[in-house]
Amino acid sequence: MRNVLIVLLFISYYTARSQQDYVSLFNGKDLSGWTIHGTEKWYVENGELVCESGPDKQYGYLSTEKSYYNFELSVQFKLEANGNSGIFIRSGIDGTKISGWQVEVAPPDQHTGGIYESYGRGWLIQPKPEDEKMLKADEWNTMRILVNNDEITSWLNGKEMINLKDEKIGAGKGFIALQIHDGGGIKVRWKNILIKELK
C-alpha cells in the first residue's frame, strides 16, 4: 500500500510539473501579446477569442509578438460560420502575405490538421479521409501541435492527424499566427491557447 501511495505521489508531482510548463498565450480579456494583420475582425467575447470576416473579406492574421521554434501547442476552436481558418507556425508576414506553414482548421472534410505551405508548395500532407471525421462541426475541438526541429505532428480531439518531416520547415523561423481566410462569411472562436516551449 505504501508503495502505491509513493507511485501516486510521483505521478501527481510530475503531472503538476508538466502542466506548469505550459504558458497561456491568450488572457481571456484582450489581445495583449498579439498583433493584428489586415482589416478582418479580431476581438474578445465571453472570455473567448473571436475572428470574424470584415467588410473587406480579405485574409487576416493574428500573430504572436514572440517567435517560437520548438514547442507543443494546444488550442480549442469552434467553427461558428464557415470556419476556414488555420494555425501558422514559424511564420513571417508582409502586409497580409504570410510565409510559413499552416496547420489547417476548416469545415468538415476540408483537411483540418493537414499542413499547407502558403505561397509555396501548397498542400504538404492531408489527413486520411477516415480521420477527417474527428472534427466536431458545431462543437468545441481540441488541436494539439508538436513542432520539433524538422518534424511536425498534429492531433485533433486526441487522434493523430498527420506526421511530417520536412527540411524546409526545419529551417523556418518566426511567430505563431491564427488565420481568417478570405471570401467573407467566416467566424471562428478560440480559447485555452497554451504553449510549452521545447529545447
Backbone as JSON Lines, residues from 0, in Angstrom:
{"i":0,"aa":"M","n":[0.83,-1.2,0.0],"ca":[0.0,0.0,0.0],"c":[0.86,1.26,0.0]}
{"i":1,"aa":"R","n":[1.93,1.21,0.8],"ca":[2.84,2.36,0.89],"c":[3.48,2.64,-0.47]}
{"i":2,"aa":"N","n":[3.87,1.57,-1.19],"ca":[4.48,1.74,-2.5],"c":[3.51,2.36,-3.49]}
{"i":3,"aa":"V","n":[2.25,1.96,-3.39],"ca":[1.22,2.53,-4.28],"c":[1.08,4.02,-4.03]}
{"i":4,"aa":"L","n":[1.07,4.42,-2.76],"ca":[0.96,5.84,-2.41],"c":[2.15,6.63,-2.95]}
{"i":5,"aa":"I","n":[3.33,6.08,-2.84],"ca":[4.54,6.75,-3.34],"c":[4.45,6.95,-4.85]}
{"i":6,"aa":"V","n":[4.01,5.9,-5.56],"ca":[3.85,5.99,-7.01],"c":[2.83,7.07,-7.37]}
{"i":7,"aa":"L","n":[1.7,7.09,-6.65],"ca":[0.67,8.09,-6.93],"c":[1.18,9.5,-6.66]}
{"i":8,"aa":"L","n":[1.96,9.67,-5.62],"ca":[2.54,10.98,-5.33],"c":[3.48,11.43,-6.44]}
{"i":9,"aa":"F","n":[4.3,10.51,-6.94],"ca":[5.21,10.83,-8.04],"c":[4.44,11.23,-9.29]}
{"i":10,"aa":"I","n":[3.37,10.47,-9.59],"ca":[2.54,10.78,-10.77],"c":[1.93,12.17,-10.63]}
{"i":11,"aa":"S","n":[1.39,12.47,-9.45],"ca":[0.77,13.77,-9.21],"c":[1.8,14.89,-9.35]}
{"i":12,"aa":"Y","n":[3.0,14.65,-8.82],"ca":[4.07,15.65,-8.88],"c":[4.47,15.95,-10.32]}
{"i":13,"aa":"Y","n":[4.7,14.91,-11.1],"ca":[5.16,15.11,-12.47],"c":[4.04,15.64,-13.37]}
{"i":14,"aa":"T","n":[2.79,15.28,-13.08],"ca":[1.66,15.85,-13.83],"c":[1.58,17.34,-13.57]}
{"i":15,"aa":"A","n":[1.72,17.74,-12.31],"ca":[1.68,19.16,-11.96],"c":[2.84,19.9,-12.61]}
{"i":16,"aa":"R","n":[4.03,19.29,-12.57],"ca":[5.21,19.92,-13.2],"c":[4.98,20.11,-14.69]}
{"i":17,"aa":"S","n":[4.4,19.08,-15.34],"ca":[4.16,19.14,-16.78],"c":[3.17,20.25,-17.12]}
{"i":18,"aa":"Q","n":[2.11,20.36,-16.32],"ca":[1.12,21.41,-16.57],"c":[1.71,22.79,-16.36]}
{"i":19,"aa":"Q","n":[2.64,22.92,-15.4],"ca":[3.27,24.21,-15.14],"c":[4.14,24.65,-16.3]}
{"i":20,"aa":"D","n":[4.6,23.71,-17.11],"ca":[5.45,24.06,-18.25],"c":[4.67,24.82,-19.33]}
{"i":21,"aa":"Y","n":[3.35,24.67,-19.33],"ca":[2.53,25.35,-20.33],"c":[2.28,26.8,-19.93]}
{"i":22,"aa":"V","n":[2.3,27.68,-20.92],"ca":[2.02,29.1,-20.71],"c":[0.84,29.46,-21.6]}
{"i":23,"aa":"S","n":[-0.07,30.27,-21.06],"ca":[-1.22,30.71,-21.85],"c":[-0.83,31.86,-22.76]}
{"i":24,"aa":"L","n":[-1.2,31.76,-24.04],"ca":[-0.94,32.84,-24.99],"c":[-2.1,33.82,-25.08]}
{"i":25,"aa":"F","n":[-3.21,33.5,-24.44],"ca":[-4.4,34.34,-24.5],"c":[-4.96,34.5,-23.1]}
{"i":26,"aa":"N","n":[-5.1,35.76,-22.65],"ca":[-5.5,36.01,-21.27],"c":[-7.01,36.04,-21.05]}
{"i":27,"aa":"G","n":[-7.8,35.88,-22.12],"ca":[-9.24,35.86,-21.99],"c":[-9.88,37.22,-21.82]}
{"i":28,"aa":"K","n":[-9.06,38.28,-21.88],"ca":[-9.57,39.64,-21.66],"c":[-9.33,40.57,-22.85]}
{"i":29,"aa":"D","n":[-8.12,40.48,-23.43],"ca":[-7.78,41.37,-24.54],"c":[-6.74,40.68,-25.42]}
{"i":30,"aa":"L","n":[-6.2,41.41,-26.39],"ca":[-5.26,40.84,-27.35],"c":[-3.8,41.13,-27.0]}
{"i":31,"aa":"S","n":[-3.52,41.29,-25.73],"ca":[-2.14,41.5,-25.28],"c":[-1.25,40.36,-25.75]}
{"i":32,"aa":"G","n":[-0.08,40.72,-26.3],"ca":[0.86,39.71,-26.79],"c":[0.64,39.29,-28.22]}
{"i":33,"aa":"W","n":[-0.38,39.89,-28.86],"ca":[-0.72,39.54,-30.24],"c":[-0.72,40.79,-31.12]}
{"i":34,"aa":"T","n":[-0.55,40.59,-32.43],"ca":[-0.59,41.68,-33.4],"c":[-1.57,41.34,-34.52]}
{"i":35,"aa":"I","n":[-2.46,42.29,-34.85],"ca":[-3.43,42.09,-35.93],"c":[-2.8,42.5,-37.27]}
{"i":36,"aa":"H","n":[-3.02,41.68,-38.29],"ca":[-2.58,41.99,-39.66],"c":[-3.81,41.95,-40.56]}
{"i":37,"aa":"G","n":[-4.09,43.05,-41.24],"ca":[-5.25,43.1,-42.13],"c":[-6.43,43.79,-41.47]}
{"i":38,"aa":"T","n":[-7.56,43.78,-42.17],"ca":[-8.74,44.52,-41.73],"c":[-9.86,43.62,-41.21]}
{"i":39,"aa":"E","n":[-9.63,42.32,-41.13],"ca":[-10.66,41.42,-40.59],"c":[-10.75,41.61,-39.07]}
{"i":40,"aa":"K","n":[-11.81,41.12,-38.48],"ca":[-12.11,41.41,-37.07],"c":[-11.51,40.37,-36.13]}
{"i":41,"aa":"W","n":[-10.84,40.85,-35.09],"ca":[-10.34,40.01,-34.01],"c":[-10.74,40.68,-32.71]}
{"i":42,"aa":"Y","n":[-11.46,39.96,-31.85],"ca":[-11.93,40.58,-30.6],"c":[-12.18,39.49,-29.56]}
{"i":43,"aa":"V","n":[-12.39,39.94,-28.33],"ca":[-12.63,39.03,-27.21],"c":[-14.1,39.15,-26.8]}
{"i":44,"aa":"E","n":[-14.74,37.99,-26.62],"ca":[-16.15,37.95,-26.22],"c":[-16.36,36.77,-25.29]}
{"i":45,"aa":"N","n":[-16.89,37.02,-24.11],"ca":[-17.15,35.96,-23.12],"c":[-15.91,35.13,-22.81]}
{"i":46,"aa":"G","n":[-14.76,35.8,-22.75],"ca":[-13.51,35.11,-22.45],"c":[-12.94,34.3,-23.59]}
{"i":47,"aa":"E","n":[-13.53,34.43,-24.78],"ca":[-13.07,33.7,-25.97],"c":[-12.53,34.66,-27.01]}
{"i":48,"aa":"L","n":[-11.56,34.2,-27.77],"ca":[-11.0,34.97,-28.88],"c":[-11.81,34.66,-30.13]}
{"i":49,"aa":"V","n":[-12.3,35.71,-30.79],"ca":[-13.16,35.53,-31.95],"c":[-12.51,36.16,-33.18]}
{"i":50,"aa":"C","n":[-12.5,35.42,-34.29],"ca":[-12.12,36.02,-35.58],"c":[-13.35,35.97,-36.47]}
{"i":51,"aa":"E","n":[-13.56,37.07,-37.2],"ca":[-14.77,37.22,-38.0],"c":[-14.46,38.03,-39.24]}
{"i":52,"aa":"S","n":[-15.05,37.64,-40.36],"ca":[-14.84,38.38,-41.6],"c":[-15.31,39.82,-41.45]}
{"i":53,"aa":"G","n":[-14.52,40.74,-42.0],"ca":[-14.89,42.14,-42.04],"c":[-15.44,42.51,-43.4]}
{"i":54,"aa":"P","n":[-15.72,43.8,-43.62],"ca":[-16.3,44.23,-44.89],"c":[-15.39,44.0,-46.09]}
{"i":55,"aa":"D","n":[-14.07,43.96,-45.87],"ca":[-13.14,43.78,-46.99],"c":[-13.05,42.32,-47.45]}
{"i":56,"aa":"K","n":[-13.45,41.39,-46.58],"ca":[-13.47,39.95,-46.91],"c":[-12.13,39.45,-47.43]}
{"i":57,"aa":"Q","n":[-11.05,39.89,-46.78],"ca":[-9.71,39.51,-47.2],"c":[-9.08,38.56,-46.17]}
{"i":58,"aa":"Y","n":[-7.85,38.11,-46.45],"ca":[-7.11,37.33,-45.47],"c":[-6.79,38.22,-44.27]}
{"i":59,"aa":"G","n":[-6.83,37.63,-43.09],"ca":[-6.43,38.32,-41.88],"c":[-5.67,37.38,-40.97]}
{"i":60,"aa":"Y","n":[-4.78,37.96,-40.15],"ca":[-3.94,37.15,-39.27],"c":[-3.81,37.82,-37.92]}
{"i":61,"aa":"L","n":[-3.66,37.01,-36.9],"ca":[-3.36,37.46,-35.56],"c":[-2.12,36.7,-35.11]}
{"i":62,"aa":"S","n":[-1.0,37.41,-35.01],"ca":[0.27,36.74,-34.74],"c":[0.78,37.03,-33.34]}
{"i":63,"aa":"T","n":[1.52,36.08,-32.79],"ca":[2.18,36.31,-31.51],"c":[3.3,37.32,-31.7]}
{"i":64,"aa":"E","n":[3.52,38.13,-30.68],"ca":[4.62,39.09,-30.75],"c":[5.96,38.38,-30.64]}
{"i":65,"aa":"K","n":[5.96,37.21,-30.04],"ca":[7.17,36.43,-29.84],"c":[7.29,35.34,-30.9]}
{"i":66,"aa":"S","n":[8.51,34.99,-31.27],"ca":[8.76,33.87,-32.17],"c":[8.94,32.59,-31.37]}
{"i":67,"aa":"Y","n":[8.55,31.47,-31.99],"ca":[8.67,30.16,-31.35],"c":[9.25,29.18,-32.35]}
{"i":68,"aa":"Y","n":[10.21,28.37,-31.88],"ca":[10.83,27.37,-32.78],"c":[10.32,25.97,-32.44]}
{"i":69,"aa":"N","n":[10.81,25.37,-31.37],"ca":[10.33,24.05,-30.96],"c":[9.31,24.22,-29.84]}
{"i":70,"aa":"F","n":[8.15,23.61,-29.99],"ca":[7.1,23.81,-29.0],"c":[5.99,22.77,-29.16]}
{"i":71,"aa":"E","n":[5.17,22.71,-28.12],"ca":[3.91,21.96,-28.17],"c":[2.8,22.97,-27.89]}
{"i":72,"aa":"L","n":[1.84,23.04,-28.8],"ca":[0.74,23.99,-28.71],"c":[-0.58,23.25,-28.57]}
{"i":73,"aa":"S","n":[-1.41,23.7,-27.65],"ca":[-2.75,23.14,-27.51],"c":[-3.75,24.29,-27.61]}
{"i":74,"aa":"V","n":[-4.8,24.12,-28.4],"ca":[-5.79,25.17,-28.58],"c":[-7.15,24.55,-28.83]}
{"i":75,"aa":"Q","n":[-8.18,25.2,-28.32],"ca":[-9.56,24.77,-28.62],"c":[-10.19,25.76,-29.59]}
{"i":76,"aa":"F","n":[-10.97,25.24,-30.53],"ca":[-11.63,26.09,-31.51],"c":[-13.03,25.58,-31.79]}
{"i":77,"aa":"K","n":[-13.88,26.5,-32.21],"ca":[-15.26,26.18,-32.57],"c":[-15.61,26.92,-33.85]}
{"i":78,"aa":"L","n":[-16.05,26.17,-34.87],"ca":[-16.41,26.76,-36.16],"c":[-17.85,27.26,-36.09]}
{"i":79,"aa":"E","n":[-17.99,28.59,-36.04],"ca":[-19.34,29.14,-35.91],"c":[-19.97,29.41,-37.27]}
{"i":80,"aa":"A","n":[-19.18,29.85,-38.23],"ca":[-19.69,30.1,-39.58],"c":[-18.57,29.81,-40.56]}
{"i":81,"aa":"N","n":[-18.8,28.93,-41.48],"ca":[-17.81,28.5,-42.48],"c":[-16.59,27.92,-41.78]}
{"i":82,"aa":"G","n":[-15.79,28.74,-41.14],"ca":[-14.7,28.22,-40.32],"c":[-13.39,27.98,-41.04]}
{"i":83,"aa":"N","n":[-13.22,28.53,-42.25],"ca":[-11.96,28.34,-42.95],"c":[-10.89,29.2,-42.3]}
{"i":84,"aa":"S","n":[-10.01,28.53,-41.55],"ca":[-9.03,29.23,-40.74],"c":[-7.76,28.39,-40.69]}
{"i":85,"aa":"G","n":[-6.92,28.65,-39.7],"ca":[-5.71,27.85,-39.58],"c":[-4.79,28.4,-38.51]}
{"i":86,"aa":"I","n":[-3.78,27.6,-38.18],"ca":[-2.76,27.97,-37.2],"c":[-1.42,27.9,-37.9]}
{"i":87,"aa":"F","n":[-0.76,29.05,-38.02],"ca":[0.54,29.11,-38.69],"c":[1.67,28.96,-37.7]}
{"i":88,"aa":"I","n":[2.74,28.27,-38.13],"ca":[3.93,28.1,-37.3],"c":[5.15,28.66,-38.04]}
{"i":89,"aa":"R","n":[6.15,29.09,-37.26],"ca":[7.43,29.57,-37.81],"c":[7.2,30.47,-39.02]}
{"i":90,"aa":"S","n":[6.42,31.5,-38.82],"ca":[5.96,32.33,-39.93],"c":[6.43,33.77,-39.84]}
{"i":91,"aa":"G","n":[6.4,34.44,-40.98],"ca":[6.64,35.88,-41.08],"c":[5.58,36.46,-41.98]}
{"i":92,"aa":"I","n":[5.47,37.8,-42.02],"ca":[4.39,38.4,-42.8],"c":[4.81,39.76,-43.35]}
{"i":93,"aa":"D","n":[4.31,40.05,-44.54],"ca":[4.5,41.36,-45.17],"c":[3.11,41.83,-45.57]}
{"i":94,"aa":"G","n":[2.55,42.77,-44.83],"ca":[1.16,43.17,-45.04],"c":[0.25,42.04,-44.6]}
{"i":95,"aa":"T","n":[-0.4,41.38,-45.56],"ca":[-1.16,40.16,-45.23],"c":[-0.65,38.98,-46.07]}
{"i":96,"aa":"K","n":[0.53,39.11,-46.63],"ca":[1.15,37.99,-47.35],"c":[2.06,37.26,-46.38]}
{"i":97,"aa":"I","n":[1.6,36.08,-45.98],"ca":[2.3,35.34,-44.93],"c":[3.23,34.29,-45.54]}
{"i":98,"aa":"S","n":[4.34,34.06,-44.88],"ca":[5.25,32.98,-45.26],"c":[5.34,32.04,-44.07]}
{"i":99,"aa":"G","n":[5.18,30.77,-44.32],"ca":[5.23,29.81,-43.23],"c":[4.35,28.62,-43.52]}
{"i":100,"aa":"W","n":[3.99,27.88,-42.48],"ca":[3.26,26.63,-42.64],"c":[2.0,26.66,-41.8]}
{"i":101,"aa":"Q","n":[0.9,26.28,-42.41],"ca":[-0.39,26.33,-41.77],"c":[-0.86,24.93,-41.39]}
{"i":102,"aa":"V","n":[-1.25,24.78,-40.12],"ca":[-1.99,23.6,-39.7],"c":[-3.46,23.96,-39.91]}
{"i":103,"aa":"E","n":[-4.08,23.28,-40.84],"ca":[-5.42,23.67,-41.32],"c":[-6.48,23.54,-40.24]}
{"i":104,"aa":"V","n":[-7.36,24.53,-40.18],"ca":[-8.61,24.49,-39.42],"c":[-9.69,24.87,-40.41]}
{"i":105,"aa":"A","n":[-10.63,23.96,-40.66],"ca":[-11.57,24.17,-41.76],"c":[-12.86,23.38,-41.52]}
{"i":106,"aa":"P","n":[-13.9,23.64,-42.32],"ca":[-15.14,22.87,-42.22],"c":[-14.91,21.38,-42.48]}
{"i":107,"aa":"P","n":[-15.91,20.55,-42.2],"ca":[-15.76,19.09,-42.37],"c":[-15.23,18.69,-43.74]}
{"i":108,"aa":"D","n":[-14.34,17.69,-43.74],"ca":[-13.75,17.1,-44.95],"c":[-12.92,18.09,-45.77]}
{"i":109,"aa":"Q","n":[-12.4,19.12,-45.09],"ca":[-11.5,20.07,-45.77],"c":[-10.12,20.08,-45.13]}
{"i":110,"aa":"H","n":[-9.75,18.94,-44.55],"ca":[-8.37,18.62,-44.17],"c":[-7.87,19.29,-42.89]}
{"i":111,"aa":"T","n":[-8.75,19.5,-41.91],"ca":[-8.3,20.02,-40.62],"c":[-7.19,19.13,-40.05]}
{"i":112,"aa":"G","n":[-6.1,19.78,-39.65],"ca":[-4.94,19.06,-39.14],"c":[-3.86,18.83,-40.17]}
{"i":113,"aa":"G","n":[-4.18,19.03,-41.46],"ca":[-3.18,18.9,-42.52],"c":[-2.24,20.1,-42.55]}
{"i":114,"aa":"I","n":[-1.16,19.99,-43.33],"ca":[-0.16,21.06,-43.39],"c":[-0.13,21.67,-44.79]}
{"i":115,"aa":"Y","n":[-0.26,22.99,-44.84],"ca":[-0.28,23.73,-46.1],"c":[0.8,24.81,-46.05]}
{"i":116,"aa":"E","n":[1.56,24.9,-47.12],"ca":[2.6,25.93,-47.23],"c":[2.09,27.06,-48.11]}
{"i":117,"aa":"S","n":[1.79,28.21,-47.5],"ca":[1.25,29.34,-48.24],"c":[2.31,29.97,-49.14]}
{"i":118,"aa":"Y","n":[1.88,30.35,-50.33],"ca":[2.76,31.0,-51.31],"c":[4.01,30.16,-51.57]}
{"i":119,"aa":"G","n":[3.82,28.84,-51.55],"ca":[4.94,27.93,-51.75],"c":[4.48,26.65,-52.4]}
{"i":120,"aa":"R","n":[4.67,25.53,-51.72],"ca":[4.39,24.21,-52.29],"c":[2.95,23.76,-52.14]}
{"i":121,"aa":"G","n":[2.14,24.57,-51.46],"ca":[0.75,24.17,-51.26],"c":[0.62,23.07,-50.23]}
{"i":122,"aa":"W","n":[-0.29,22.13,-50.45],"ca":[-0.5,21.03,-49.51],"c":[0.74,20.14,-49.42]}
{"i":123,"aa":"L","n":[1.26,19.97,-48.21],"ca":[2.38,19.05,-47.99],"c":[1.87,17.69,-47.53]}
{"i":124,"aa":"I","n":[0.79,17.7,-46.74],"ca":[0.2,16.45,-46.26],"c":[-1.22,16.73,-45.8]}
{"i":125,"aa":"Q","n":[-2.12,15.77,-46.07],"ca":[-3.5,15.87,-45.63],"c":[-3.84,14.65,-44.78]}
{"i":126,"aa":"P","n":[-4.79,14.79,-43.85],"ca":[-5.19,13.63,-43.05],"c":[-5.84,12.55,-43.91]}
{"i":127,"aa":"K","n":[-5.85,11.34,-43.4],"ca":[-6.58,10.27,-44.07],"c":[-8.08,10.61,-44.06]}
{"i":128,"aa":"P","n":[-8.79,10.26,-45.12],"ca":[-10.23,10.59,-45.18],"c":[-11.02,10.12,-43.96]}
{"i":129,"aa":"E","n":[-10.69,8.94,-43.45],"ca":[-11.43,8.44,-42.29],"c":[-11.15,9.25,-41.02]}
{"i":130,"aa":"D","n":[-9.94,9.86,-40.96],"ca":[-9.59,10.65,-39.79],"c":[-10.25,12.03,-39.8]}
{"i":131,"aa":"E","n":[-10.69,12.47,-40.97],"ca":[-11.38,13.77,-41.07],"c":[-12.64,13.77,-40.21]}
{"i":132,"aa":"K","n":[-13.18,12.6,-39.92],"ca":[-14.43,12.51,-39.14],"c":[-14.23,12.88,-37.68]}
{"i":133,"aa":"M","n":[-12.99,13.1,-37.26],"ca":[-12.72,13.5,-35.88],"c":[-13.2,14.92,-35.6]}
{"i":134,"aa":"L","n":[-13.38,15.73,-36.63],"ca":[-13.82,17.1,-36.45],"c":[-15.28,17.16,-35.99]}
{"i":135,"aa":"K","n":[-15.52,17.93,-34.94],"ca":[-16.89,18.18,-34.47],"c":[-17.33,19.51,-35.07]}
{"i":136,"aa":"A","n":[-18.24,19.45,-36.03],"ca":[-18.56,20.62,-36.84],"c":[-19.15,21.77,-36.03]}
{"i":137,"aa":"D","n":[-19.97,21.46,-35.02],"ca":[-20.68,22.51,-34.28],"c":[-20.31,22.55,-32.81]}
{"i":138,"aa":"E","n":[-19.2,21.93,-32.45],"ca":[-18.79,21.86,-31.05],"c":[-17.34,22.33,-30.91]}
{"i":139,"aa":"W","n":[-16.9,22.43,-29.67],"ca":[-15.5,22.75,-29.42],"c":[-14.61,21.56,-29.78]}
{"i":140,"aa":"N","n":[-13.5,21.86,-30.43],"ca":[-12.5,20.87,-30.81],"c":[-11.17,21.24,-30.15]}
{"i":141,"aa":"T","n":[-10.34,20.24,-29.9],"ca":[-9.01,20.49,-29.35],"c":[-7.95,20.06,-30.37]}
{"i":142,"aa":"M","n":[-7.1,21.02,-30.74],"ca":[-5.98,20.75,-31.63],"c":[-4.69,20.8,-30.82]}
{"i":143,"aa":"R","n":[-3.85,19.79,-31.03],"ca":[-2.52,19.8,-30.42],"c":[-1.49,19.7,-31.53]}
{"i":144,"aa":"I","n":[-0.47,20.55,-31.46],"ca":[0.55,20.6,-32.5],"c":[1.92,20.49,-31.83]}
{"i":145,"aa":"L","n":[2.71,19.54,-32.29],"ca":[4.08,19.37,-31.79],"c":[5.04,19.7,-32.92]}
{"i":146,"aa":"V","n":[5.89,20.7,-32.69],"ca":[6.88,21.12,-33.68],"c":[8.26,20.92,-33.05]}
{"i":147,"aa":"N","n":[9.05,20.03,-33.64],"ca":[10.37,19.7,-33.08],"c":[11.37,19.57,-34.22]}
{"i":148,"aa":"N","n":[12.22,20.58,-34.36],"ca":[13.21,20.64,-35.45],"c":[12.5,20.53,-36.81]}
{"i":149,"aa":"D","n":[12.74,19.45,-37.56],"ca":[12.15,19.35,-38.9],"c":[10.88,18.49,-38.92]}
{"i":150,"aa":"E","n":[10.33,18.2,-37.73],"ca":[9.18,17.3,-37.65],"c":[7.98,18.02,-37.04]}
{"i":151,"aa":"I","n":[6.81,17.8,-37.62],"ca":[5.58,18.37,-37.11],"c":[4.51,17.28,-37.05]}
{"i":152,"aa":"T","n":[3.78,17.25,-35.93],"ca":[2.7,16.29,-35.73],"c":[1.48,17.06,-35.24]}
{"i":153,"aa":"S","n":[0.31,16.7,-35.75],"ca":[-0.92,17.33,-35.26],"c":[-1.89,16.26,-34.78]}
{"i":154,"aa":"W","n":[-2.67,16.62,-33.75],"ca":[-3.72,15.76,-33.21],"c":[-5.01,16.57,-33.17]}
{"i":155,"aa":"L","n":[-6.11,15.94,-33.49],"ca":[-7.43,16.57,-33.38],"c":[-8.3,15.72,-32.47]}
{"i":156,"aa":"N","n":[-8.72,16.32,-31.36],"ca":[-9.54,15.6,-30.38],"c":[-8.93,14.26,-29.99]}
{"i":157,"aa":"G","n":[-7.6,14.29,-29.8],"ca":[-6.87,13.12,-29.33],"c":[-6.39,12.17,-30.4]}
{"i":158,"aa":"K","n":[-6.79,12.37,-31.65],"ca":[-6.41,11.49,-32.75],"c":[-5.26,12.12,-33.55]}
{"i":159,"aa":"E","n":[-4.17,11.36,-33.74],"ca":[-3.09,11.87,-34.58],"c":[-3.59,12.02,-36.02]}
{"i":160,"aa":"M","n":[-3.41,13.22,-36.56],"ca":[-3.9,13.5,-37.92],"c":[-2.79,13.37,-38.95]}
{"i":161,"aa":"I","n":[-1.64,13.97,-38.66],"ca":[-0.51,13.87,-39.6],"c":[0.81,13.85,-38.82]}
{"i":162,"aa":"N","n":[1.83,13.32,-39.48],"ca":[3.21,13.43,-39.01],"c":[4.07,13.67,-40.24]}
{"i":163,"aa":"L","n":[4.86,14.73,-40.19],"ca":[5.63,15.12,-41.37],"c":[7.02,15.56,-40.97]}
{"i":164,"aa":"K","n":[8.02,15.05,-41.7],"ca":[9.39,15.57,-41.57],"c":[9.7,16.33,-42.84]}
{"i":165,"aa":"D","n":[10.21,17.56,-42.68],"ca":[10.43,18.41,-43.84],"c":[11.62,19.34,-43.57]}
{"i":166,"aa":"E","n":[12.6,19.27,-44.42],"ca":[13.83,20.06,-44.22],"c":[13.55,21.56,-44.23]}
{"i":167,"aa":"K","n":[12.65,21.98,-45.1],"ca":[12.34,23.41,-45.2],"c":[11.67,23.93,-43.93]}
{"i":168,"aa":"I","n":[10.76,23.14,-43.36],"ca":[10.14,23.52,-42.09],"c":[11.21,23.59,-41.0]}
{"i":169,"aa":"G","n":[12.13,22.65,-41.02],"ca":[13.21,22.65,-40.03],"c":[14.04,23.91,-40.06]}
{"i":170,"aa":"A","n":[14.16,24.54,-41.23],"ca":[14.95,25.77,-41.37],"c":[14.13,27.02,-41.09]}
{"i":171,"aa":"G","n":[12.81,26.87,-40.9],"ca":[11.94,28.01,-40.72],"c":[12.07,28.65,-39.35]}
{"i":172,"aa":"K","n":[11.74,29.94,-39.29],"ca":[11.75,30.69,-38.04],"c":[10.6,31.69,-38.06]}
{"i":173,"aa":"G","n":[10.08,32.01,-36.89],"ca":[9.06,33.06,-36.85],"c":[7.99,32.81,-35.81]}
{"i":174,"aa":"F","n":[6.9,33.56,-35.95],"ca":[5.82,33.55,-34.96],"c":[4.79,32.47,-35.21]}
{"i":175,"aa":"I","n":[3.86,32.37,-34.28],"ca":[2.64,31.58,-34.43],"c":[1.52,32.55,-34.79]}
{"i":176,"aa":"A","n":[0.62,32.16,-35.69],"ca":[-0.48,33.05,-36.07],"c":[-1.76,32.27,-36.31]}
{"i":177,"aa":"L","n":[-2.86,32.91,-35.99],"ca":[-4.18,32.4,-36.36],"c":[-4.6,33.1,-37.63]}
{"i":178,"aa":"Q","n":[-5.31,32.39,-38.5],"ca":[-5.71,32.94,-39.8],"c":[-7.23,33.02,-39.91]}
{"i":179,"aa":"I","n":[-7.69,34.02,-40.66],"ca":[-9.05,34.01,-41.17],"c":[-8.94,34.09,-42.69]}
{"i":180,"aa":"H","n":[-9.6,33.16,-43.36],"ca":[-9.5,33.05,-44.82],"c":[-10.25,34.19,-45.5]}
{"i":181,"aa":"D","n":[-9.91,34.45,-46.73],"ca":[-10.64,35.47,-47.49],"c":[-11.98,34.91,-47.97]}
{"i":182,"aa":"G","n":[-12.81,35.78,-48.52],"ca":[-14.09,35.35,-49.08],"c":[-15.3,35.75,-48.27]}
{"i":183,"aa":"G","n":[-15.1,36.09,-46.98],"ca":[-16.21,36.53,-46.16],"c":[-17.03,35.4,-45.56]}
{"i":184,"aa":"G","n":[-17.91,35.76,-44.63],"ca":[-18.82,34.79,-44.04],"c":[-18.2,33.83,-43.06]}
{"i":185,"aa":"I","n":[-17.02,34.18,-42.5],"ca":[-16.29,33.27,-41.62],"c":[-16.33,33.78,-40.19]}
{"i":186,"aa":"K","n":[-16.5,32.85,-39.25],"ca":[-16.43,33.18,-37.82],"c":[-15.96,31.96,-37.06]}
{"i":187,"aa":"V","n":[-14.89,32.13,-36.29],"ca":[-14.32,31.03,-35.51],"c":[-14.02,31.54,-34.1]}
{"i":188,"aa":"R","n":[-14.3,30.71,-33.11],"ca":[-13.98,31.03,-31.73],"c":[-12.78,30.18,-31.26]}
{"i":189,"aa":"W","n":[-11.94,30.79,-30.41],"ca":[-10.75,30.13,-29.88],"c":[-10.68,30.32,-28.37]}
{"i":190,"aa":"K","n":[-10.12,29.35,-27.67],"ca":[-9.88,29.51,-26.24],"c":[-8.81,28.5,-25.79]}
{"i":191,"aa":"N","n":[-8.35,28.68,-24.56],"ca":[-7.34,27.78,-23.97],"c":[-6.16,27.58,-24.92]}
{"i":192,"aa":"I","n":[-5.54,28.68,-25.32],"ca":[-4.37,28.63,-26.22],"c":[-3.12,28.52,-25.34]}
{"i":193,"aa":"L","n":[-2.57,27.32,-25.27],"ca":[-1.47,27.02,-24.35],"c":[-0.25,26.54,-25.12]}
{"i":194,"aa":"I","n":[0.92,26.98,-24.67],"ca":[2.16,26.56,-25.34],"c":[3.21,26.12,-24.32]}
{"i":195,"aa":"K","n":[3.96,25.12,-24.71],"ca":[5.11,24.66,-23.93],"c":[6.31,24.67,-24.86]}
{"i":196,"aa":"E","n":[7.27,25.52,-24.56],"ca":[8.47,25.58,-25.4],"c":[9.39,24.39,-25.1]}
{"i":197,"aa":"L","n":[10.0,23.87,-26.15],"ca":[10.9,22.74,-26.05],"c":[12.31,23.16,-26.44]}
{"i":198,"aa":"K","n":[13.27,22.43,-25.93],"ca":[14.66,22.75,-26.27],"c":[15.02,22.19,-27.63]}
